[in-house]
Amino acid sequence: MSIRRMVTGTIALLTGMVFIDLTLFPSVQKQLFSYLSLHHKQAFGHRAVHASEGRKQHGIHVVQNIVYPVIPSFIALRKFPYPYDAMLAITSDADGLTLDKFNIIHRFLNTNEKTIMGTGLGLDISDSCFFFVGNDRPGYLDAHKHITWQDQMSYFYRLSTSDLHDASPIIYYSKVGWIDSLHGFGDFSLLNKKDTLFHRVFAQAAVNAIKENNLLYRVWINHGNESNVGNFGNIKSSYQQGDLPSSPYYIADLARSAGVQFIWTGRDDHFGRDSLIYPIKLRDGYRCFGFHRYTDDGYTTSHGVLWNWNPRFLSRQLSIAHLHEVEKKHEYVCIAQHLGGNPSYPPFYGDNLTALLRLKQEYQHGHILVTRTSRLLQYNEIQQYIHIHSYIKNGMTTIVIDQIRDPVLGYYRPTLEQLRGITFYTSNPQATTLKVGRFTIPKEQLVSNQPDYTGQPSIEIKWFPANTNDYTKKFSHLEQKNGDTQQQTAHMTEDTPHPSWMYQEDPL
């Protein structure tokens, strides 16, 4: 049967008030959306309201009394929160960070304050952290050559399990959401990759600190070279022992107790994907999710992996072509970065600063939802494994969220916080009720949306409210001062030389 005949028949049935829940038929739903998207503007172009235009014009998500060409009794899961066509996170590794760098970077990315790079972007972008530093890398983290690689931003001071370094800022930034990932339990990269300073005792000390301070990290990003023997999750790796119970470097159980559910396991040259998460089974028998990050531009025999995860390459990562591609394909993206990876200030300049401004514009126009890594991965999980049923009674449509049928966590009933952003197409949002099991979601937690590119309106469980608070003020007195920042900035260009380590990291 052709798509046209199938869709026409489905619409006829729905119009005749025979109720069909399209969330139970994903292939039919996808083909129906394609048909609606293609023909909606041709038939009803003068009535169609683009999602971003509707939100911009009306401010709140209310469907006004306008007759839209909608399908009666039409229920389907919208992939992303309205009005967005894609979802993106910048997933940054903690390498090279100092408290000073962290504050400068996130004051620009996360707030609307005036900064040395211009007005802040006000985006929801998170970072990762170390708990220990046990590397022997030579060189400095700042242009003044005051801070060595052994003094990176970390919870404990170097390899001490009692002396604290940046514990207070890491606790604070983790609780407000600016840090949501563990970059391993520390930086244990050594020049001699066959040697290691890592031991389970460091993981235990880190987890003790995490629990004492009521922290939670759902995202684990493996770090560094073969000296980081506590890495785990990549079955192709010959050195990772973090999920081997027989190894003295076994730590997967401790990582899980810290909240870890999503593990980055290796390089990827795909920008966007239909889904970023995939179930994996660790060697200790436990299951978790692996997730994809865009790390490089591919591999060549002459240059090896073409890593692009340094701020210098943001303009390539966030190119117009890349952004438009994921919008068109309705995909998820996690961009791997080392936002603190450059020793000179500011971290963003030239074409790479322009790329970040372009990303902000895509967010403001309702095309790409930019959010922190943990929120993207949790949403991806819920959106992918949600199970519902729905019914009509006395002219009211009720959508019941039964459970999340998760191959890793099992079947469970989600909380309201876990459901943030979940959106359903429905012919009449104002006559639609959402429930989780027997419990009705309060109306103040819902929003009714204008028709989008499919021509269909929707109802949404509210996404997280925007938060552009400047949390750096709490720790500004601890920053290293950079008196000649402006002078350094004046001499920064795209051709400014950078040390070779910024482009290379050993494959996992």
C-alpha positions in Angstrom: 0.0 0.0 0.0 1.3 3.4 -0.9 2.0 6.0 1.8 -0.7 8.3 0.3 -3.3 5.5 0.4 -2.3 4.4 3.9 -2.4 7.9 5.4 -5.6 8.8 3.6 -7.3 5.7 5.0 -6.0 6.4 8.5 -7.2 10.0 8.3 -10.6 8.8 7.2 -10.9 6.4 10.1 -9.8 9.1 12.6 -12.2 11.6 11.1 -15.0 9.1 11.5 -14.1 9.1 15.2 -12.5 5.7 15.3 -9.7 6.3 17.8 -6.2 5.2 17.0 -3.3 5.7 19.3 -0.4 6.3 16.9 2.3 5.9 19.6 1.6 2.1 19.3 2.5 2.2 15.6 5.8 4.1 15.3 6.3 3.3 11.5 2.8 4.5 10.7 3.3 7.6 12.9 6.5 8.5 11.1 5.0 8.1 7.7 1.9 10.0 8.7 4.1 12.9 9.9 6.1 12.9 6.7 2.8 13.1 4.7 1.4 15.9 6.9 4.6 17.9 6.8 4.7 17.7 3.0 1.1 18.5 2.3 0.1 20.8 5.2 1.5 24.0 3.7 0.1 23.2 0.3 -3.4 22.8 1.6 -3.5 25.1 4.6 -0.4 27.3 4.2 -2.4 30.5 5.1 -3.4 29.0 8.4 -0.2 27.3 9.4 1.8 28.8 12.3 5.5 27.8 12.5 6.3 26.6 16.0 8.9 29.2 16.8 6.7 32.0 15.4 3.8 30.8 17.6 5.8 30.9 20.7 7.4 34.2 19.9 4.1 35.9 19.0 2.0 34.7 21.9 4.6 34.3 24.6 2.7 31.5 26.3 1.9 28.2 24.9 -1.9 28.6 24.4 -3.8 27.4 21.4 -6.2 30.3 20.5 -9.7 29.9 19.0 -8.5 29.4 15.5 -9.7 26.5 13.3 -6.7 24.5 12.4 -6.6 21.6 10.0 -6.1 19.0 12.7 -7.0 15.3 12.8 -9.7 14.4 15.4 -8.6 12.0 18.1 -5.0 12.2 16.9 -2.5 11.1 19.7 1.3 10.8 19.0 4.5 11.4 20.8 6.4 14.4 19.6 10.1 13.6 19.5 11.4 16.9 21.2 9.8 19.5 23.4 7.8 22.1 21.4 8.9 24.0 19.3 12.3 22.4 18.9 13.4 20.2 16.0 16.6 18.8 17.6 18.4 18.7 21.0 22.1 19.4 21.6 24.5 19.3 24.6 28.1 20.4 24.7 29.8 17.7 26.8 33.1 19.1 28.1 36.0 17.2 29.6 37.6 18.8 32.6 41.2 18.6 31.2 43.1 21.9 31.7 40.4 23.6 33.8 41.2 25.9 36.7 38.6 27.6 38.9 39.4 30.9 37.1 38.9 29.3 33.6 35.7 27.6 34.7 34.2 30.8 36.0 35.1 32.8 32.9 33.8 30.0 30.6 30.5 29.4 32.3 29.8 33.0 33.2 29.8 33.6 29.4 28.0 30.4 28.4 25.4 30.2 31.2 24.5 33.8 32.2 23.5 37.0 30.6 26.2 39.0 32.3 28.8 41.2 30.6 32.0 39.3 30.1 35.3 39.8 28.2 33.7 37.9 25.3 30.6 40.0 25.3 27.2 39.5 26.8 26.7 36.0 28.1 24.7 33.5 26.1 22.3 32.3 28.8 22.5 28.7 27.7 22.2 25.5 29.8 25.7 24.1 29.3 27.3 21.8 31.9 30.8 20.6 32.5 32.6 17.7 34.1 35.1 17.4 37.0 38.0 15.6 38.5 38.3 14.4 42.1 42.1 13.7 41.9 45.0 14.7 39.7 47.9 12.1 39.3 49.5 13.1 36.0 53.1 13.9 35.3 52.5 16.2 32.3 54.9 19.1 32.0 53.9 22.7 31.2 51.4 25.2 32.5 47.7 25.9 32.3 47.9 29.7 32.2 49.7 32.1 30.0 51.6 33.4 33.0 53.1 30.0 33.7 51.9 30.0 37.3 49.6 27.0 37.4 51.0 23.5 36.5 49.0 20.6 35.1 49.2 19.0 38.6 47.1 21.9 39.9 44.1 21.4 37.6 40.6 22.1 39.1 39.9 19.0 41.3 38.1 18.1 44.5 41.1 16.8 46.4 44.6 18.3 46.2 46.5 16.1 43.7 46.6 12.5 45.2 45.7 13.4 48.8 42.6 11.8 50.1 42.3 14.4 52.9 43.6 17.7 51.6 41.0 19.6 49.6 41.7 21.8 46.5 38.6 23.0 44.8 36.1 21.0 46.8 33.7 23.9 47.7 33.3 25.2 44.1 32.8 21.7 42.7 30.1 20.9 45.3 28.4 24.2 44.7 28.5 24.0 40.9 27.4 20.4 40.9 24.3 21.3 43.0 23.3 24.2 40.7 23.8 22.0 37.5 26.9 23.6 36.0 28.8 20.3 36.7 26.9 17.1 36.0 29.5 14.6 34.8 32.5 12.7 36.2 35.6 12.7 33.9 36.6 9.4 35.5 37.5 9.9 39.2 40.6 11.8 38.2 43.4 12.6 35.7 45.9 9.7 36.0 47.5 10.1 32.6 51.3 9.5 32.7 53.9 9.9 30.0 54.8 6.3 30.5 51.4 4.8 29.5 52.4 1.4 31.0 52.6 2.8 34.5 49.7 4.1 36.7 49.2 5.9 40.0 45.5 4.9 40.1 44.0 2.6 42.7 40.5 1.8 44.0 41.2 3.8 47.2 40.9 7.0 45.1 37.5 5.9 43.8 36.3 5.1 47.2 37.4 8.5 48.6 35.6 10.2 45.7 32.4 8.3 46.3 32.5 9.0 50.0 32.8 12.7 49.3 29.9 12.5 46.7 27.6 10.8 49.2 28.6 13.1 52.1 27.6 16.1 50.1 24.5 14.6 48.6 25.8 14.9 45.0 24.7 12.8 42.0 26.5 12.2 38.8 24.6 10.3 36.1 27.2 10.8 33.4 30.6 9.1 33.3 33.2 10.2 30.7 36.3 8.0 30.4 39.5 10.0 30.5 43.0 9.9 29.1 45.5 7.3 28.1 46.2 3.7 29.1 47.5 4.9 32.5 43.8 5.4 33.4 43.2 1.7 34.1 40.0 2.5 36.0 38.2 3.4 32.7 35.4 0.9 31.8 32.7 0.2 29.3 34.6 -0.2 26.0 34.8 -3.9 25.2 37.4 -3.3 22.5 39.9 -1.8 25.0 42.8 -3.8 26.1 43.7 -1.8 29.2 40.4 -0.9 30.9 39.9 -2.8 34.1 37.3 -0.7 35.9 34.5 -3.2 35.4 36.6 -6.4 36.2 35.8 -7.5 39.7 39.0 -9.5 39.9 41.1 -6.4 39.2 42.6 -4.1 41.9 41.3 -1.3 39.7 37.7 -2.4 39.8 35.5 0.6 40.4 32.3 0.2 38.3 30.3 -0.7 41.5 31.5 2.6 43.1 30.6 4.6 40.0 27.1 3.2 40.0 26.7 4.1 43.7 27.6 7.7 42.7 24.6 7.6 40.3 26.4 6.8 37.1 24.0 5.5 34.4 25.4 6.8 31.1 29.0 6.0 30.0 30.9 7.5 27.1 33.0 4.7 25.7 34.8 5.9 22.5 35.2 8.2 19.6 32.5 9.0 17.0 32.6 11.1 13.8 28.8 11.3 13.4 27.4 14.7 14.3 23.8 13.8 15.1 21.9 10.6 15.7 18.3 9.5 16.0 19.2 8.3 19.5 22.5 8.7 21.4 22.0 5.9 24.0 22.4 2.2 23.7 22.4 -0.6 26.3 25.7 -2.2 27.2 26.6 -5.0 29.6 29.7 -4.5 31.8 32.0 -7.4 32.6 30.8 -7.4 36.2 27.3 -8.4 34.8 25.6 -5.0 35.3 23.9 -3.1 32.6 24.0 0.6 31.8 23.8 2.9 28.8 26.6 3.8 26.5 26.2 7.1 24.7 27.6 8.7 21.6 29.6 11.9 21.5 30.8 13.7 18.3 34.6 13.8 18.9 36.3 14.0 15.5 36.2 14.4 11.7 37.2 10.8 11.0 40.4 8.9 10.6 43.2 9.0 8.0 46.2 6.7 7.7 48.5 9.8 7.5 47.2 11.8 10.5 45.2 9.2 12.5 42.1 10.4 14.3 41.2 14.0 13.4 40.1 15.1 16.8 38.1 18.3 16.8 37.2 18.6 20.5 39.1 21.8 21.3 37.5 25.3 21.4 39.6 26.2 18.4 37.4 24.0 16.3 34.0 25.1 17.5 33.3 26.7 14.2 33.6 23.3 12.5 31.6 21.5 15.1 28.8 24.1 15.1 28.8 24.8 11.4 25.6 26.0 9.7 25.5 22.7 7.7 25.7 20.6 10.9 23.0 22.5 12.7 20.6 22.5 9.8 21.2 18.8 9.2 20.1 17.8 12.7 17.1 20.1 12.6 16.1 18.5 9.3 16.6 15.0 10.6 15.3 15.7 14.1 18.3 14.3 15.9 20.2 14.4 19.2 23.7 15.7 19.4 26.4 15.5 22.1 29.4 17.6 21.1 32.7 16.5 22.9 34.8 19.5 23.9 37.6 20.5 26.2 36.3 24.0 27.0 39.2 24.7 29.3 41.8 23.3 26.9 43.5 26.5 25.8 46.1 28.3 28.0 45.4 31.8 26.6 42.4 34.0 27.3 39.7 34.3 26.3 38.7 30.7 25.5 36.3 31.8 22.7 37.2 34.2 19.9 36.8 34.9 16.2 34.9 32.3 14.2 34.5 30.0 17.2 32.8 32.8 19.2 30.6 33.4 16.2 29.7 29.7 16.2 28.5 29.9 19.8 26.4 33.0 19.0 24.9 31.0 16.0 24.0 28.2 18.4 22.3 30.7 20.7 20.3 32.0 17.8 19.1 28.5 16.8 18.0 28.0 20.4 16.2 31.4 20.6 14.4 30.8 17.3 13.0 27.5 18.6 15.0 25.2 16.4 17.6 23.5 18.7 17.0 22.9 22.4 20.4 23.4 24.0 20.7 21.7 27.4 23.1 20.1 29.8 24.4 16.6 29.1 22.5 14.8 31.9 19.2 16.3 30.9 19.6 15.4 27.3 20.5 11.8 28.0 17.6 11.4 30.5 15.2 12.9 28.1 16.5 10.6 25.3 15.9 7.6 27.6 12.4 8.6 28.6 11.4 9.5 25.0 12.7 6.3 23.6 11.2 3.9 26.2 8.0 5.6 27.3 4.8 3.4 27.2 1.3 4.9 27.3 -2.3 4.3 26.6 -5.1 6.8 25.9 -8.8 7.0 25.8 -11.7 9.4 25.2 -14.6 9.9 27.6 -17.3 12.6 27.5 -15.3 14.5 24.9 -12.1 14.6 27.0 -8.9 12.8 25.8 -6.8 11.2 28.6 -3.2 10.2 28.0 -1.9 7.8 30.6 1.8 7.3 31.0 2.0 3.8 32.3 5.7 3.2 32.7 9.2 3.4 31.2 10.2 0.1 29.7 13.9 0.5 30.1 16.3 -2.3 29.0 18.8 -1.1 31.6 16.8 0.0 34.6 13.8 -2.3 34.0 10.1 -1.2 34.0 9.4 1.8 36.3 7.0 4.7 36.7 8.7 8.0 36.0 8.6 11.1 38.2 7.4 14.5 37.0 11.0 15.7 36.9 12.0 12.8 34.6 9.1 13.6 32.3 10.0 17.3 31.7 9.6 18.2 28.1 7.6 15.1 27.0 5.1 16.3 24.4 2.1 14.7 22.8 0.2 15.7 19.6 -3.5 15.9 20.4 -6.3 17.4 18.3 -7.5 19.5 21.3 -4.8 20.2 23.9 -7.3 22.1 26.1 -9.5 19.0 26.2 -6.6 16.7 27.0 -5.6 15.4 30.4 -2.2 13.7 31.2 -1.8 11.1 33.9 1.1 9.1 35.3 -0.6 5.9 36.3 -3.6 7.0 38.4 -2.3 10.4 39.3 -3.3 13.4 37.2 -0.5 15.9 36.3 -1.5 19.3 37.5 -2.6 21.8 34.8 0.0 24.3 36.0 2.7 21.7 34.9 1.3 21.5 31.4 1.4 23.8 28.4 -0.7 23.8 25.2 1.2 24.4 22.0 0.4 25.9 18.6 0.5 23.6 15.6 4.0 22.9 14.4 5.3 21.8 10.9 2.9 18.8 10.9 -0.1 21.1 11.3 -0.9 19.5 14.7 -1.1 21.2 18.1 0.3 19.5 21.2 0.3 19.3 24.9 3.6 19.3 26.9 4.9 18.6 30.4 6.8 21.8 31.0 10.5 21.7 30.3 12.9 23.0 32.9 12.7 26.8 33.5 15.6 28.8 32.1 18.2 29.7 34.7 20.8 32.4 33.9 21.9 33.1 37.5 25.5 34.1 37.8 26.8 31.5 40.3 30.4 32.6 39.8 30.0 35.5 42.2 30.2 33.1 45.1 33.8 32.1 44.2 35.2 35.2 42.3 37.5 36.0 45.3 39.3 32.6 44.7 40.1 33.2 41.1 43.6 33.6 39.8 43.9 37.1 38.5 44.8 37.7 34.9 45.8 41.3 34.7 46.7 41.4 31.1 43.7 39.5 29.7 42.8 42.3 27.3 46.3 42.5 26.0 46.4 38.7 25.4 43.0 38.9 23.7 44.2 41.5 21.3 46.8 39.2 19.9 44.7 36.1 19.6 43.9 34.9 16.1 42.8 31.6 14.5 46.5 31.0 13.6 47.7 31.4 17.2 49.9 28.3 17.9 48.6 25.8 20.5 50.4 22.9 22.1 50.1 19.6 20.3 48.3 17.9 23.2 45.1 19.9 22.4 44.5 17.8 19.3 45.5 14.4 20.6 44.2 12.0 23.1 44.8 8.3 23.1 41.9 6.3 21.7 39.9 4.5 24.3 
